[in-house]
Amino acid sequence: MSEFRGIPVVVGSGSKFRTEHGFSAIKNGVKQRADRPAPERGRKPQWLRAPMPSGRVFSEVRKIVHEHRLATVCEESMCPNIGECWNNGTATLMLMGAVCTRACQFCAVDTGNPRGWLDPEEPEHAARSVELMGLKYVVLTSVDRDDLADGGAAHYAECVRAVKRRNPQTAVEALTPDFAGRHDCVETVVDSGLEVFAQNVETVRRLTHVVRDARAGYEQTLDVLAHAKRHRPEVLTKTSLMVGLGETDDELREALVDLRAAGVDIVTFGQYLRPTANHLPVERYVTPEQFERYRQWGLELGFMEVVSGPLVRSSYRADRVFEQNNVGLRTPA
């Protein structure tokens, strides 16, 4: 939704619009493309159906998020688990605005150039919202901010510190940008007092240039995760892989080996779901049984936990990872 002379205007997916802060962006991140096949209707299997979000707690959490001008990855990425998570009183907060400087081909977050804009009140807004929601575990994620000299690392770290000051018992997971591979920026965030540092590799090596923005990279993410672990070994490291984009099982095994070599502790697997007709099509729907196999492969390699299931996303039930039971997801018979 945008405005023209105070009148609300609906912005179509893939269209350019002007944000409330005065810079232009592309709605849902990817421009309209004629070369992408139309989504096939009725193809989704039964195990991918999620209930519509509703309920009193869901409404209360949404009110808090909107009142404090917070963007959440739950809303911006069209997460299918938003109802479940928000009704459990949890939310993943998205820092540094809702416009990303990158345009990954799987992601529905708006893309543009914020030209250095940041909300100086955001750290305290985030901390206060965590307090109001009564969170014991919070995931702080963000858009990529290549327009900032440090990629937003200092602002990110201040948000973590603010949450900790107001909520000292709350565990914090930071699902961060790659900061263009800069080790000093990674250290700034890892030193902020968090418990878990995450950066998503997203897909296998071969598909990285197809799936992710050209400024991202498979090796770059591996290096960021490895440096975070070297810098502060006591901080857990975490990453996520989407499946259904055309990868093979051998390539997934290779990715797991690479991630374990980088010292990663936790991996999540989830089904890629096409957010709009402009994004990459789904190549296959992976069964719950295959997701369980991926989990077993990872456990055999020595990961602390592998969370694996069709509707799993990076921060899905993040507080339950330490139970080491696939966050309570039912194991297929």
FENDABEL-V747128 format. One record per residue. N is the residue number from 1. RES is the residue in one small letter. OMEGA is omega in radians with two decimals (NA if undefined). D_CENTER is the distance of its C-alpha to the mean C-alpha in Angstrom with 1 decimal. Layout:
N,RES,OMEGA,D_CENTER ; N,RES,OMEGA,D_CENTER
This chain:
1,m,3.06,22.3 ; 2,s,3.14,24.3 ; 3,e,3.01,27.9 ; 4,f,-3.10,31.2 ; 5,r,3.07,34.0 ; 6,g,-3.12,32.4 ; 7,i,3.14,32.1 ; 8,p,3.12,28.7 ; 9,v,3.10,27.8 ; 10,v,-3.12,25.4 ; 11,v,-3.14,23.4 ; 12,g,3.11,23.0 ; 13,s,-3.13,19.9 ; 14,g,-3.11,20.4 ; 15,s,3.10,22.9 ; 16,k,3.09,23.2 ; 17,f,3.12,23.5 ; 18,r,-3.10,24.2 ; 19,t,3.12,21.9 ; 20,e,-3.14,23.5 ; 21,h,2.97,23.4 ; 22,g,3.09,25.6 ; 23,f,-3.08,23.6 ; 24,s,-3.14,22.9 ; 25,a,3.08,19.6 ; 26,i,-3.13,18.9 ; 27,k,-3.13,17.8 ; 28,n,2.88,14.7 ; 29,g,-3.07,14.5 ; 30,v,3.13,17.0 ; 31,k,3.10,20.8 ; 32,q,-3.07,23.0 ; 33,r,3.13,24.1 ; 34,a,-3.06,27.3 ; 35,d,-3.14,26.6 ; 36,r,3.13,23.9 ; 37,p,3.12,25.4 ; 38,a,3.10,25.3 ; 39,p,3.10,23.2 ; 40,e,-3.10,25.5 ; 41,r,3.05,26.2 ; 42,g,-3.06,26.7 ; 43,r,-3.02,25.1 ; 44,k,3.11,22.3 ; 45,p,-3.05,23.7 ; 46,q,-3.03,24.3 ; 47,w,3.13,21.6 ; 48,l,-3.12,18.8 ; 49,r,3.12,20.3 ; 50,a,-3.14,18.5 ; 51,p,3.07,20.7 ; 52,m,-3.14,20.6 ; 53,p,3.11,19.2 ; 54,s,3.07,22.2 ; 55,g,-3.08,24.1 ; 56,r,-3.10,25.3 ; 57,v,3.09,22.5 ; 58,f,-3.14,19.9 ; 59,s,-3.14,22.1 ; 60,e,3.13,22.5 ; 61,v,3.13,18.9 ; 62,r,3.13,18.3 ; 63,k,3.13,21.5 ; 64,i,-3.12,20.4 ; 65,v,-3.09,17.1 ; 66,h,3.14,19.2 ; 67,e,-3.09,22.2 ; 68,h,3.04,20.4 ; 69,r,3.14,18.8 ; 70,l,2.98,15.2 ; 71,a,3.08,12.4 ; 72,t,3.08,9.8 ; 73,v,3.11,6.4 ; 74,c,-3.14,8.7 ; 75,e,-3.00,11.2 ; 76,e,-3.12,9.9 ; 77,s,3.12,7.9 ; 78,m,-3.06,10.9 ; 79,c,-3.13,9.6 ; 80,p,-3.08,12.8 ; 81,n,-3.01,12.7 ; 82,i,-3.14,12.9 ; 83,g,3.14,16.6 ; 84,e,-3.07,16.6 ; 85,c,-3.09,14.2 ; 86,w,3.08,15.8 ; 87,n,3.03,19.2 ; 88,n,3.09,18.7 ; 89,g,3.11,18.3 ; 90,t,3.09,14.7 ; 91,a,3.04,11.8 ; 92,t,-3.09,8.5 ; 93,l,3.13,9.9 ; 94,m,-3.06,8.7 ; 95,l,3.00,11.4 ; 96,m,3.06,13.8 ; 97,g,-3.07,14.0 ; 98,a,3.13,12.5 ; 99,v,-3.09,13.8 ; 100,c,3.11,12.3 ; 101,t,3.13,15.1 ; 102,r,-3.09,13.8 ; 103,a,3.08,14.1 ; 104,c,-2.98,12.3 ; 105,q,3.10,14.1 ; 106,f,-2.87,11.5 ; 107,c,-3.09,9.4 ; 108,a,3.09,11.1 ; 109,v,3.12,10.3 ; 110,d,3.13,13.8 ; 111,t,-3.13,15.0 ; 112,g,3.12,18.0 ; 113,n,-3.12,19.6 ; 114,p,3.06,19.5 ; 115,r,3.03,22.5 ; 116,g,-3.12,21.8 ; 117,w,3.00,21.2 ; 118,l,3.07,19.7 ; 119,d,-3.10,20.5 ; 120,p,-3.14,22.6 ; 121,e,-3.05,22.5 ; 122,e,3.14,18.8 ; 123,p,3.14,19.0 ; 124,e,3.07,21.7 ; 125,h,-3.14,20.1 ; 126,a,-3.13,17.0 ; 127,a,-3.14,19.4 ; 128,r,-3.14,21.7 ; 129,s,3.06,19.2 ; 130,v,3.12,18.1 ; 131,e,-3.13,21.8 ; 132,l,-3.13,22.6 ; 133,m,3.11,20.1 ; 134,g,-3.07,21.6 ; 135,l,3.03,18.4 ; 136,k,3.12,19.2 ; 137,y,-3.12,15.7 ; 138,v,3.03,12.9 ; 139,v,3.05,9.3 ; 140,l,3.09,9.2 ; 141,t,-3.13,6.4 ; 142,s,2.94,7.8 ; 143,v,2.97,8.9 ; 144,d,-3.14,11.1 ; 145,r,3.12,14.6 ; 146,d,3.11,17.1 ; 147,d,3.14,19.7 ; 148,l,-3.06,19.9 ; 149,a,-3.13,22.1 ; 150,d,-3.11,19.9 ; 151,g,-3.12,16.5 ; 152,g,-3.06,16.3 ; 153,a,-3.11,16.6 ; 154,a,3.12,19.5 ; 155,h,3.11,18.0 ; 156,y,-3.12,14.8 ; 157,a,3.12,17.4 ; 158,e,3.07,19.5 ; 159,c,3.10,16.9 ; 160,v,-3.12,16.6 ; 161,r,3.13,20.4 ; 162,a,3.09,21.0 ; 163,v,-3.12,19.0 ; 164,k,3.13,21.1 ; 165,r,-3.08,24.3 ; 166,r,-3.07,24.2 ; 167,n,-3.01,22.6 ; 168,p,-3.14,23.9 ; 169,q,-3.11,23.4 ; 170,t,3.04,19.6 ; 171,a,-3.07,17.5 ; 172,v,2.98,14.5 ; 173,e,3.10,11.4 ; 174,a,3.06,9.9 ; 175,l,-2.85,6.5 ; 176,t,2.89,8.3 ; 177,p,3.10,9.5 ; 178,d,3.13,12.3 ; 179,f,3.13,15.0 ; 180,a,3.10,17.0 ; 181,g,-3.09,17.8 ; 182,r,-3.10,19.9 ; 183,h,-3.12,20.7 ; 184,d,3.11,22.1 ; 185,c,3.07,18.8 ; 186,v,-3.13,17.0 ; 187,e,3.12,20.0 ; 188,t,-3.12,19.8 ; 189,v,-3.10,16.5 ; 190,v,-3.13,17.5 ; 191,d,-3.00,20.8 ; 192,s,3.11,19.6 ; 193,g,-3.12,20.1 ; 194,l,3.10,16.8 ; 195,e,-3.09,16.9 ; 196,v,3.07,13.8 ; 197,f,-3.10,12.3 ; 198,a,3.02,9.3 ; 199,q,-2.96,8.6 ; 200,n,3.05,7.6 ; 201,v,3.01,10.8 ; 202,e,-3.05,9.6 ; 203,t,-3.10,13.3 ; 204,v,-3.05,16.8 ; 205,r,-3.03,19.0 ; 206,r,-3.04,21.0 ; 207,l,-3.05,18.4 ; 208,t,-3.09,16.3 ; 209,h,3.10,18.6 ; 210,v,-2.98,18.3 ; 211,v,-3.01,14.6 ; 212,r,3.06,13.2 ; 213,d,-3.09,14.8 ; 214,a,3.14,18.1 ; 215,r,3.05,17.1 ; 216,a,3.12,14.5 ; 217,g,3.13,16.1 ; 218,y,-3.14,16.2 ; 219,e,-3.14,18.8 ; 220,q,3.11,17.2 ; 221,t,3.09,14.0 ; 222,l,-3.11,16.6 ; 223,d,3.12,18.7 ; 224,v,-3.14,16.1 ; 225,l,-3.14,15.3 ; 226,a,-3.13,19.1 ; 227,h,3.11,20.1 ; 228,a,-3.13,18.0 ; 229,k,3.10,19.7 ; 230,r,-3.05,23.1 ; 231,h,3.11,22.9 ; 232,r,-3.07,22.2 ; 233,p,-3.11,22.8 ; 234,e,3.10,22.5 ; 235,v,3.12,18.8 ; 236,l,3.09,16.7 ; 237,t,-2.96,14.4 ; 238,k,3.08,11.5 ; 239,t,-3.07,9.7 ; 240,s,3.08,8.6 ; 241,l,2.98,10.8 ; 242,m,3.04,11.2 ; 243,v,-3.10,14.9 ; 244,g,-3.12,17.3 ; 245,l,3.14,17.2 ; 246,g,3.13,20.5 ; 247,e,3.06,20.0 ; 248,t,3.10,22.8 ; 249,d,3.10,23.0 ; 250,d,3.12,24.7 ; 251,e,3.08,21.9 ; 252,l,3.08,19.4 ; 253,r,3.12,22.0 ; 254,e,3.13,22.3 ; 255,a,3.11,18.6 ; 256,l,3.11,18.9 ; 257,v,3.14,22.1 ; 258,d,-3.11,20.6 ; 259,l,3.11,17.7 ; 260,r,3.10,20.3 ; 261,a,3.11,22.6 ; 262,a,3.09,20.0 ; 263,g,-3.13,20.2 ; 264,v,-3.10,16.8 ; 265,d,-2.99,17.2 ; 266,i,3.09,14.5 ; 267,v,3.00,13.0 ; 268,t,3.06,11.3 ; 269,f,3.07,12.5 ; 270,g,3.12,11.8 ; 271,q,3.00,13.6 ; 272,y,3.06,12.6 ; 273,l,-3.06,13.8 ; 274,r,-3.07,15.1 ; 275,p,3.10,14.0 ; 276,t,-3.14,17.3 ; 277,a,-3.13,20.4 ; 278,n,-3.09,19.6 ; 279,h,-3.11,16.6 ; 280,l,3.10,17.3 ; 281,p,3.04,19.3 ; 282,v,3.14,18.7 ; 283,e,3.13,21.1 ; 284,r,3.01,21.4 ; 285,y,-3.05,20.4 ; 286,v,-3.08,20.2 ; 287,t,3.06,22.3 ; 288,p,3.12,21.5 ; 289,e,3.12,24.2 ; 290,q,3.08,22.6 ; 291,f,3.10,19.3 ; 292,e,3.08,21.7 ; 293,r,3.12,23.3 ; 294,y,3.12,20.1 ; 295,r,-3.12,19.7 ; 296,q,3.08,23.3 ; 297,w,-3.11,23.1 ; 298,g,3.12,20.5 ; 299,l,3.11,22.6 ; 300,e,3.13,25.7 ; 301,l,3.07,24.2 ; 302,g,3.05,23.8 ; 303,f,3.10,20.1 ; 304,m,3.08,20.2 ; 305,e,3.04,18.0 ; 306,v,3.12,16.4 ; 307,v,-2.95,14.6 ; 308,s,3.12,15.4 ; 309,g,-3.05,15.9 ; 310,p,-3.07,15.6 ; 311,l,3.12,13.3 ; 312,v,3.01,11.1 ; 313,r,-3.01,7.3 ; 314,s,-3.02,5.5 ; 315,s,-3.10,6.8 ; 316,y,3.14,9.7 ; 317,r,-3.01,12.9 ; 318,a,-3.11,11.7 ; 319,d,-3.09,15.1 ; 320,r,-3.14,17.0 ; 321,v,-3.04,15.9 ; 322,f,3.05,19.1 ; 323,e,3.10,21.3 ; 324,q,3.11,20.9 ; 325,n,-3.08,21.6 ; 326,n,-3.12,18.5 ; 327,v,3.06,17.5 ; 328,g,3.10,20.5 ; 329,l,-3.11,19.8 ; 330,r,3.09,23.2 ; 331,t,-3.14,24.2 ; 332,p,3.13,25.9 ; 333,a,NA,29.7
